[in-house]
Structure formats: structure tokens, C-alpha cells
Amino acid sequence: MGKRIAVVGVGALGGYVGGYLAHAGHDVTFIDMWPENIELIRKRGLLLDGVTPEEKFTVTKAKTMHLTELQDLVKQKPIDIAFVAVKSYDTEWATAMIKQYLAPDGYVVSLQNCLNEERIAGIVGWGKTVGMVASLISVDMFEAAHIRRTVAKGGDKHTVFRVGEVHGRITKRVEELHEMVSMIDSAKTTTNLWGERWSKLCQNGMKNGVSAATGLTGTDCDRSDVIRRFSIQLGGEAVRVGQALGYHIEKMGKLDPETLARASENDPKALDEIETILRPGSNTNPNPRADIQRPSMAQDIIKGRRTEIEFMNGYIADRGDYIGVKAPAHHKLTAIVKQVERGALKPAPATLGG
């Protein structure tokens, strides 16, 4: 009998991954707090789109539950794998909510931005906590029950899904997860979950808040010399904080962590190398939808929602303060995005001097 899968938080990433798994025949239950999203999925399915015709299809096989219906799970088969795919600030309650419906050997997978495994483990225990990093995937739920991917699949150019245990050993369950998601895109098991997580945090720290603050797409941010240099400063600071914390930071696409750090410290050769990579047209995974692609935090600002800035740039800044490695660019960006979030500032390139 196949494993029962729950996706808690049917936003862009949760819906994308869960949708593919359901389409492939897995027993998937979508659980979400947005009524319109659940009702539309029930009525006509979850629409998935990508950059090729093969990536466009409708998912009709997934079960659906609104939060108010969750108590019905007590009468159903327990959950074997629960993907928590909510915003970082919702991690604790979402994990506590699904915990009571887990099978005895069931576990929770953090399918999120940021480092949330510790929050999840604080509720279900470390033994029931697994991490999954989705690197350079760029998906957007631009309307209820409709998700589009705005970059090409990684294929042999870039490994998208990295699945790992918090203790670093390769187990049967991470191999199981690897097999599941490898039919969606390129995937690997990793013995370096924390390093992979910090690498993803560096990427997000360079892009998400910058796009949210400026109102620009990721590509337009990279076109601006001033904003691109600020992004490099963010990336370099994040690398130095991660190194001080003892993480082995993985390469970020074509970006070598040490070269990125040196670029932020005004090493001319390193800066030239990083800028050559970041300038539009030279990225690892070409973006055929660059005119519409915005990181998740910029999407939140457009939708008038709370951002994850405290869990991205704010987290890097706080960890830097803790370990004694200053990250002033992250402190600055966190403060700006919080003002934009509250409506005290309007998103504009001028917020970052662009």
C-alpha cells in the first residue's frame, strides 16, 4: 500500500510538488487555509504550468481539506509523510496541527524557505523531522488554484531538490523522498542538509528582499549596477556568517561561496567574476519568463501579505550578531522591507539607492 501524503500549505511550492505527486498517482491530500484555493481545486482541479507545453496540466486526483475539516482525519488512514509548505512564521502551528494525525513512523518534511527544521523538531521531535531544499525552482501562485513555474527545469544543469536528514546520514526515507521528487525535477540525497539550507538562504537573502523593496523583477534587479552590488554585499555577508557558524556552504548555481564573499569585500577579480555571472543572460538556469518572475517575497508585497523577511535577512543578521560577524546589509534590508510591508514605504529602486 502506498504512503499517504499530506501537503500542509497549498501555495506555490507546496501545490507544485504535491500536484506533481498526485498527478503521478501518489495518495496526496491538500490542506490549506485559503477557502477559495481549496474550493477551486475541488471544482476544476489544480492548474500547473511551466515553460514547456509538457509542464501544463490539471491535477484532479488530489484530495482536499480546509483547515476547518481537518478533524475528519481522525477517522481516516494516518499520514505517513507530511510536507509542511507554509510560510516560515506559520511553521509551528501547522506542524502542531498535523502532528496528531501522523502514523507511528510518520514524519514531517520542511518544504520551505529558511531554516525551519529546528522549529518543526521542537514539536514532533528530531526523529520525525526531514529537510527538503528546492533550489532555484521559482514557482508562482498568481491566482487561486493556478501555479506557474517561471524558470526551466534543472535537468543536468542544476540539481533542484536536495533531501536530507538533520543528522546527515542517508536513510531509507530520504531515498524514498528522493525517488518521489526526482520525477518532478533533478534531485539528490544529501549528507549536508544544513550547508544546503544555508546556501539556499544565501540565495534567498540576495534576491527575495531586494525584489520586495524595489518592486523590480529579479532580472531587473540584476540589471542595475547599484542594486546588483547591494545583492552581492548581502550574499557575501551571508556566506561569512554561515562559515563562522561552521556550515559547509554548497555552491549556488555558478556562484562559488568564497568568491562571492571576496566580491563583497571588494576583491576586484572576484567582483568581476560574480558580476559576470549575475548580469542577465548569463545565469545558470536561463529564465524565459524573466519579465514576470518575482521571488516569493515580492509576490507577498504585491498581494499585501506578510513577508518572511525576519526569517531570511533578519535571521542572517541575528545569527551574525550571535557569532560576532556583522551583517549590516541584512539589517538594513530587513528594516526597509518591514516598512514596505507596513505601507510606510512604497517599493521602488530608490529604497536601495537604485
N, C-alpha and C positions, 0 to 999 in steps of 0.2 A: 504494500500500500504506500502511495506517495506521501511525502511530507505535506502537512498543512502549513501554509504560509500566510501571515498577516502583514499587511503594509499599513503602518500607523502614520498617517500623513500623506495624502494623495496629492502632493504638489508636483512640481516639475520633475524632480529626480525620483521620488517615490513612485509616482504614476508611470514614469518612463520604464523603470526597472520592473515594477510589478506588472505593468502592461505587457511587456515582452514575455515575462514568465508565464502569465496567464494565457497569452496567445500561443505559447509553446506547449500548453497542456497541463501546467502545474496548477495545483489547488490553491488559488490565491483569493484572499478576502481583503478588499479595500476598506479601510476605516478612516473616516475623515470628519472634520468639524465644520465643513462648509456645506450647508444643505444643498445649494444649487449644484455643486460639483457632483455629489452623490446622486442626486435626482437625475441629472443629465446622463451620467454613466449608466444608470438603470434604464433610462428611456431609450437611448440610442447608442450606448457604448462609449468607450474612451477613445478619442481620436488621437493617433500618433502620427507624426510627420517628421521628415528628415530632409537631407539634401539630395537624396536619390529617390526615384519612384518606388523602389522596393521597401523603403522605410515608411511608406504611407499606408496605414491600415487602421481598422477599427477593432478594438478589443471588446468582445461581447461575452467572454467566458468567465470573467471575474465576478465573485460575489461582492456585495456591497453592504456596508453598515454605517449608519450615522452614529455619532457618539451616544445619542440617547437610546440606541438599540443594543448597545454593547452587552448589556446584562444577559441577552439571549445566548451569548457564548457559553454560559454555564450549562446549557442543555445540549451543546454540540461537542464535536471532537476537539480536544485541546490543540493549542497552537504549538507547532514544532519549531518554527522559525518566525520570529517577529522582527521585521525591518522597521526600525524607528527612523522616520524620514521627516520629522517635524523640524521647525527652526530650533536653534540651539537653546533659546530661552524657554522652550516648551518641553525640553528633554525629560525633566524629572517627572512631571505629571503624566506624560504619555507613557513612560516606562512603567510607572506605578500602576497605571490603568490596565496595561496588557499583562503585567506580571502574574496576576491571579488566574489567568486563563492559559498559562504556559503548561505544556506537558512536563512530566518529571525531568526529562532530559532535554526539554526545550531551551532555547536561548534567544538572546536579543542581539541584533546586528545594528550597529550605528551606521546608517546610510545617510550621512550628514556632512556638512562643512564643519570645520573646527574640531577640537579635541573634546569629545563628549563621553568617551569610554569610562572615565572615572565617575562621571555623574550617573551613568547607567549602572555601573558596578556597585555604586553606593545603594542602589535599590534592589537589584537582582543578584548581586554578588559577582566577583570576578570570574567565577567558573561558568557563568551564563552570559558572558559579555564577549562579543566578537566585533572586530572593526572591518569596515569596507570603505576604501578610498576610491572615489570616482574622479579621476584626474583629467582635466581639460575636456570635459564632456559637453558643457554648455547646452542646457535644455531650458525651455521657457514655457510655462503655462500661461499663455497670454489671454486665455478666457477659460471659463469653467469647462472641464472635461475635454480639453484640447491642448495637447503638448507638442511642441516642435523642437527638434534638435537643430541647432544653428551652425554646427561645425561637422566636418566629415568624420566618419568613424576612424578610430585609431589604426586598426589593422596592424600591419607590421611596422608602422612608423612610430607608434606611440601606444604604450600599454595603458588602457583606461582604468580597468578595475584591478585593485590590489587588495587582496583578502588576507587578514592575518589575525592571529591570536595575540592577546596582550602580553603573554609570556614568551612569544617568539617561536614556539615550536610549530611544526606543520602537523596538523591533526586531521582526522577523518572528516570532521565537519567543515574545516576550511577548504579541504579538497572538494567536498560536496558543493559548497558555495561557489568555488571556482568553476566547477563544471556547469553549474546553473547559469552564471553570468557570462561565461565565455561564448554562449550562443547569442548574446546581445552584442558584445564587442570584445576586443582583446582583453585578456585577463591573466593574472598570475597570483600565486600564493606568495606571501612574503614573510620572512623571519624578522623584518624590521618595520613593524606596524607604526611605531612611534616616529621613526625617521620619515616614513612615508606621510604620516599625518602632518609632521612639521613642514615637509616640502609643500604639501597642498596648502597649508596655512600661509606659507611664504607667497605662493601664487595668488591666493585669495587676498592676502594683505597688500599685494601690489596693484590689484585690479578692482576689487569689489567697491571699496570705499571711495576710491578715486573716481570711478564712474558715477557713484551715487552723489558725490559732492559737486561734480562738474556738470552732470546731466548729459555727458557725452557717451557714445558707444566706446567699447574697449579699443577699437581700431582708431577712432578719432583721438582718444587719449594718447595713444602711441604716436600719432602724427604731430602732436605739439611737443616741441623741444623742452619747454618748461615742465609740462606735466609728465612727460616721459622720464625726465631726470628725477622728478619727485618720486615716481614709481620705483626707479632704481634705488633711490635712497631708502624707501620702505623695504624693498627686497633685501638689500644689504644689511640693514639693521636686524631684520628678522632672522637672517642667516646667522649673524653674530650672537644673537640671543639664543638661538637653538643650539649652536655649537657650545656655548657656555653651559647650557643645561645638559649637555652630554649626548645629544642626539646625533646619529649618523644621517645627515641630510642627503636625500637622494637627489639626483639630477632632475631639474624641472623642464621637461622637454629638451630643448637645446641649451638651456641655461645651467651652467655649472655653478654650484653654490659658492664656492670660494672665489671664482671670477666675479660673480655678482657682488659679493661683499667688497672685493677690492675696487670694483667700479664705483660703488657708493662712497668709497674712501678716496676718490679722485685719482686712482691709478689710470693714466691715460690709455695704456694698451688695453686694460680690462674694460674701461668705459667704452672704447671704440668697438670692442668685440660684443659687448652686451647690447649696445645701441644698434649695431648691425642686425642682430637677431630680432630685436623688438620692433624695429621700423616695419610698418605694414608691408606685406608682400613677402616677408622672409620668415614667417612663423613656422613652427614645426608642423602644425596641422592647418593648412590653408582654410580660410573661412569664406565660403561662397555667400554667406548671408551677413557679411560684416556691417552692412547698412542698417540691420535691425538688431544685431546681437548686443545685449547688455548683460553684465553679470547680475547675479541674483539680487544683490543689494540695491542696484539701480532700479531693478524691476520693483522692488519693495517701495522705493521712494515714489515711483510713478503711480503705484496702486494705493499710496497713502498708508502703508503699513510700517510697523516697527521693523527696524533692521537688526542685523546680527553684529553690529559694529563693536559692541563690548566684547564679543566672543571671538572676534578676529583681531583687528588692530588694537583694541583695548586690551585683549588678552596678551598679545605680544608685548605691549608696553608694560603691563603689570608684571609679567614674568621677567622682563628685562630689569625692572626695578628690584625684583626679588633677588636676582642673581648678580646684580651690580653692573649690568651692561645697559647703558641708556639707549632709549629708542625714541628720540624726540619727534621724529616724523610721524610715528604711530600715535603718540599723544596728541599731536596737532590734528591729524586726520580724524581721530575719534571725536574730538571736540567739535570739529566742523560738521561732521555727519550728524551728530546729535542735534545740532542747531537746525540743520536741513530737515531732519526727521520731525522736529517740533514745529517747523514752519517759520522759525526765526530767520532763516536764510533761504534764498532760492538757489537751487542747483545752477551753477554757472562756472565756466572755466576760471573766472576771476577769483573764485574761492581758494584756488591753489596757485594763483598768480599767472594763470594761462590766458 
